[in-house]
Amino acid sequence: MMKTSSLLLGGIVTAFFALPAMAEGKGPLVVDWAGFDVEGLYQTYKDKYGAPPTYSFFGDDDEAYQKLASGFKADVAHPCSQMISKYRDAGLIEPWDVTKIPEFKNIDPKFLNSPIFKDDKGVWFLPTDWGAVGVAYNPDEVPAEDVATLQVFVNPKYQGRTSLPNSSDDVWSLAYLATGVSDWTHVTDEQFQKAAAWLREAHKNVRSYWADPSEMSQIMASGEVLVAWSWNDGVNYLKQDKYPVAFQRSAKEGSASFICGYVNLKGGPGDEQKAYDFMNSWLRPDAAPALLDAIGYGHSNLEGMKEIPADQLKDAGLNPVDVPVLAQVPNDPQLREKQLAEFEKIKAGY
């Protein structure tokens, strides 16, 4: 599925995107995840203006937010859903004018089912892409029964052979699921403390925390890591490069999902019409197969997703599962900050 760089190039790509790099274009300035400058997504924009947008890349949501909150000026940004309240509270974004976005009507309604995304003041978040988080493992060395439970991450058998994301949201989704919580919009202090204690145990087995799917793929391909909490695109990297990998989304405690999309930044330096043309290119139905092929994610456009065969979705790790799924939707901002602080302590060994 993944048609980006091979694992041999992964280190170069990771190093490049770690820099405050710009992919040259004529605007708008898009603050985006590394690897999302896919021509099939901005094709109609390029057809109209003769060049791609300009990109500034980031590796995780908190990094992007801090960059923008510190005064970096851009036109649009690509956070995931749990960040939207933070952008709104900081006054960094303004509503989209959906009358300028014809395909808005075809966005799956479940991705807009939050007053944080859409309220009487307008639409603050345009959902575009979604994916799954589960257990990536080497089936040649890890028995299926070991990954039938998320307790594999605290199993002493895998000491020094696991990897977790260097992302507070993703590790807490794992910790909550592993301790019996599948909805993080209602978390008690007792549940938080239980999840934190579990995460401290899981930390003992961690060889490294991965920063992006390319890095996760490299450490698994090297044989250093046998089990990882992974986005589905990292698994697709490994499949493309013929490494033994399986993706377990049906562990008895469950798995996670996420939704990402674009926000309209206040005071953007570029032409507003170009920002809307960029979004209209992204949201057109034929961007759905381009997204799945290049990144491995599902698209928010229902009409576009109808054209993708079920076997392709299953191969990408996006098929339905019969276990709890923790949706990484907006949760209490204070809880999220507490999770972030606690995660930093855990990584430091406290």
C-alpha positions in Angstrom: 0.0 0.0 0.0 2.6 2.5 1.0 4.4 4.1 -2.0 6.6 6.5 -0.1 10.3 5.8 0.7 11.6 2.3 1.4 13.1 1.6 4.8 16.6 2.1 3.4 15.7 5.7 2.8 13.7 6.0 6.1 16.6 7.5 8.1 17.2 10.1 5.5 13.6 11.0 5.3 13.3 11.2 9.1 16.3 13.4 9.4 15.0 15.7 6.7 11.6 16.1 8.2 13.1 16.7 11.7 14.5 20.0 10.3 12.2 23.1 10.1 12.0 22.3 6.4 9.9 23.9 3.7 8.7 22.1 0.6 8.7 24.9 -2.0 5.5 26.1 -3.6 3.5 29.3 -4.1 1.2 28.9 -1.1 -0.8 28.5 0.9 1.6 27.7 3.8 0.4 24.4 5.2 1.7 23.1 8.6 1.5 19.4 8.0 2.6 15.9 9.1 5.8 14.7 7.5 5.0 12.8 4.4 1.6 14.3 3.6 2.8 16.3 0.6 1.2 13.8 -1.7 0.4 15.1 -5.2 -2.8 13.0 -5.4 -4.2 15.0 -2.5 -3.4 18.5 -3.8 -3.8 17.6 -7.5 -6.6 20.0 -8.5 -4.8 22.8 -6.6 -1.7 22.1 -8.6 -3.7 21.9 -11.8 -5.1 25.4 -11.1 -1.9 27.1 -9.9 0.8 25.2 -11.6 2.7 24.4 -8.3 2.1 22.6 -5.0 1.4 24.4 -1.8 4.2 25.3 0.5 4.6 22.9 3.5 6.2 23.2 6.9 6.4 19.7 8.4 6.1 18.5 12.0 6.4 15.1 13.7 3.7 15.3 16.5 0.7 17.3 17.4 2.2 19.0 20.4 5.2 20.1 18.4 2.9 21.7 15.8 0.8 23.5 18.4 3.8 24.9 20.2 5.2 26.2 16.9 1.9 28.0 16.0 1.3 29.2 19.5 4.7 30.7 19.6 3.8 33.0 16.6 4.7 31.0 13.5 2.4 32.3 10.8 0.7 29.8 8.4 -2.6 29.5 6.6 -3.8 26.0 7.5 -2.7 23.2 9.9 -3.4 19.5 10.1 -3.9 18.5 13.8 -5.7 15.5 15.0 -9.1 15.8 16.7 -8.1 15.8 20.3 -6.1 19.1 19.7 -9.0 21.2 18.4 -10.2 22.5 21.7 -6.6 23.6 22.5 -6.4 25.6 19.2 -9.8 27.1 19.9 -9.0 28.1 23.4 -5.8 29.7 22.3 -7.6 31.8 19.7 -5.4 30.4 16.9 -8.2 29.4 14.5 -11.4 30.6 12.9 -14.3 28.8 11.4 -14.3 27.5 7.8 -16.8 28.9 5.3 -18.3 25.6 4.2 -20.3 27.3 1.5 -16.9 27.4 -0.3 -16.4 23.7 0.2 -18.8 21.6 -2.1 -17.7 18.2 -0.7 -18.4 19.2 2.9 -21.8 17.6 2.4 -20.1 14.2 1.9 -18.0 14.2 5.0 -19.0 11.3 7.2 -21.2 12.9 9.9 -19.7 10.8 12.7 -16.4 12.7 12.2 -18.2 16.0 13.0 -20.2 14.8 16.0 -18.7 17.2 18.5 -19.6 20.8 19.5 -15.8 21.4 19.5 -15.7 20.7 15.8 -19.0 22.3 14.8 -21.3 24.7 16.7 -23.5 27.7 16.2 -20.4 29.8 15.4 -19.4 27.6 12.5 -17.2 24.6 11.5 -13.8 24.7 13.2 -12.4 21.4 12.0 -12.5 19.8 8.5 -12.0 16.0 9.1 -10.0 14.5 6.3 -8.1 11.3 7.3 -8.5 8.6 9.9 -6.5 5.6 11.0 -6.1 2.8 13.5 -3.7 2.1 16.4 -2.9 -1.5 17.4 -0.2 -4.0 18.1 2.4 -4.4 15.4 4.4 -7.6 15.9 6.8 -10.0 14.2 4.8 -13.2 13.8 7.9 -15.3 13.2 9.0 -14.6 16.7 5.9 -13.6 18.7 3.1 -16.2 19.2 -0.4 -15.0 18.3 -1.5 -15.8 21.9 1.0 -13.3 23.3 -0.6 -10.4 21.4 -4.2 -11.6 22.1 -3.9 -9.2 25.1 -2.4 -5.7 25.5 -0.6 -7.1 28.5 2.1 -8.2 26.1 3.6 -4.7 26.7 4.2 -5.6 30.4 5.2 -9.2 29.7 8.8 -9.7 31.1 9.4 -12.0 28.1 9.6 -8.9 25.9 11.9 -6.8 28.2 13.9 -4.5 25.9 12.0 -5.7 22.8 9.0 -3.3 22.7 8.4 0.2 21.3 5.8 2.8 22.1 5.0 6.1 20.3 6.7 9.2 21.6 3.1 10.6 21.7 1.2 11.2 24.8 -2.2 10.7 23.2 -1.2 7.3 21.7 0.5 5.9 24.8 -2.4 6.9 27.0 -4.9 5.3 24.6 -2.9 2.1 25.2 -2.7 2.5 28.9 -6.4 3.2 29.3 -7.4 0.3 27.1 -5.0 -2.0 29.0 -6.6 -1.0 32.3 -10.3 -1.3 31.1 -11.1 2.2 29.9 -12.3 2.5 26.3 -13.8 6.1 26.5 -11.3 8.8 27.6 -13.9 11.5 27.7 -14.9 10.3 31.2 -11.8 9.4 33.1 -11.7 9.4 36.9 -8.6 10.2 38.9 -8.5 6.5 40.0 -8.6 5.4 36.4 -5.8 7.8 35.5 -3.6 6.6 38.3 -4.2 3.0 37.4 -3.3 3.7 33.7 -0.2 5.6 34.8 1.0 2.7 37.0 0.5 0.3 34.0 2.4 2.7 31.8 5.3 2.7 34.2 5.4 -1.1 34.0 5.3 -1.0 30.2 8.1 1.5 30.2 10.4 -1.1 31.7 10.1 -3.2 28.5 10.6 -0.3 26.1 13.7 -0.3 24.0 12.8 3.0 22.3 9.9 5.5 21.8 9.4 6.0 18.1 8.8 9.5 16.7 7.2 8.6 13.3 6.1 5.5 11.4 9.3 5.4 9.4 11.3 5.1 12.6 9.0 2.5 14.1 9.4 0.5 10.9 13.1 0.7 10.9 13.5 -0.5 14.5 11.2 -3.4 13.9 12.9 -4.3 10.6 16.3 -4.3 12.4 15.0 -7.0 14.8 15.6 -4.9 17.9 11.9 -4.6 18.5 9.4 -7.4 18.3 6.2 -5.7 19.5 5.1 -2.1 19.0 2.0 0.1 19.6 1.7 1.4 16.1 -0.4 3.4 13.6 -1.5 1.3 10.7 0.7 3.1 8.2 3.9 2.0 10.0 2.7 -1.6 9.5 2.1 -0.9 5.8 5.7 0.4 5.5 7.0 -3.0 6.7 4.6 -5.0 4.4 5.8 -3.0 1.4 9.4 -3.9 2.2 8.6 -7.6 2.8 9.4 -7.7 6.5 7.4 -10.2 8.6 4.8 -8.2 10.4 1.2 -8.6 11.6 -1.2 -6.0 13.0 -3.4 -7.0 15.9 -6.4 -4.7 16.4 -8.5 -7.4 18.2 -6.6 -7.8 21.5 -9.3 -8.6 24.1 -8.9 -5.1 25.7 -9.4 -3.4 22.3 -7.5 -1.0 20.0 -7.7 2.7 19.2 -8.6 5.0 16.3 -7.9 8.6 15.4 -9.3 11.4 13.1 -7.2 14.2 11.8 -8.1 17.2 9.6 -7.4 20.8 8.9 -8.0 24.0 10.8 -8.2 27.6 9.4 -5.5 29.6 11.1 -6.2 33.2 11.9 -4.0 35.9 10.2 -2.6 33.5 7.6 -0.1 35.2 5.3 -1.4 33.6 2.1 -4.4 34.1 -0.3 -7.5 32.8 1.5 -8.9 31.5 -1.8 -5.8 29.3 -2.3 -6.4 27.8 1.2 -10.0 26.8 0.1 -8.7 25.4 -3.2 -6.3 23.3 -1.3 -9.1 21.9 1.0 -11.3 21.3 -2.0 -8.6 19.2 -3.6 -8.1 17.2 -0.4 -11.8 16.6 0.1 -12.7 15.5 -3.5 -13.8 11.8 -3.7 -10.9 10.7 -5.9 -8.4 11.9 -3.2 -9.6 8.9 -1.1 -7.6 6.2 -3.1 -4.6 8.6 -3.3 -4.6 8.9 0.5 -5.0 5.2 1.1 -2.3 4.3 -1.5 0.3 6.9 -0.3 -0.3 7.1 3.4 -2.5 4.0 4.3 -5.3 6.0 5.9 -9.0 6.2 5.3 -10.7 9.3 4.0 -13.5 11.3 5.5 -15.4 11.6 2.2 -18.1 8.9 2.2 -18.4 8.9 -1.6 -14.7 8.5 -2.0 -14.6 5.6 0.4 -17.4 3.7 -1.4 -14.9 3.2 -4.3 -12.4 1.4 -2.1 -12.8 -2.4 -2.0 -13.2 -4.0 1.5 -10.1 -6.2 0.9 -8.0 -3.1 0.4 -9.2 -1.6 3.7 -8.5 -4.9 5.5 -5.0 -5.0 4.0 -4.4 -1.5 5.3 -5.6 -2.4 8.8 -8.8 -0.4 8.5 -11.4 -3.1 8.6 -14.1 -3.1 11.4 -13.2 -5.1 14.6 -15.4 -6.7 17.3 -13.6 -5.3 20.3 -13.7 -2.0 22.2 -12.2 0.9 20.2 -11.0 3.9 22.0 -11.6 6.9 19.7 -9.0 9.6 20.2 -11.6 12.4 20.2 -11.4 15.6 22.2 -11.1 15.0 26.0 -10.8 17.3 29.0 -7.9 19.7 28.2 -6.8 19.6 31.8 -6.7 15.8 31.7 -4.7 16.0 28.5 -2.1 18.3 30.1 -1.9 16.0 33.1 -1.3 13.0 30.8 1.4 14.9 28.9 3.2 15.8 32.1 2.9 12.3 33.6 4.2 10.8 30.3 7.3 13.0 30.5 8.0 11.7 34.0 7.5 8.1 33.0 9.9 8.4 30.1 12.5 10.0 32.5 12.1 7.0 34.8 10.1 8.6 37.6 
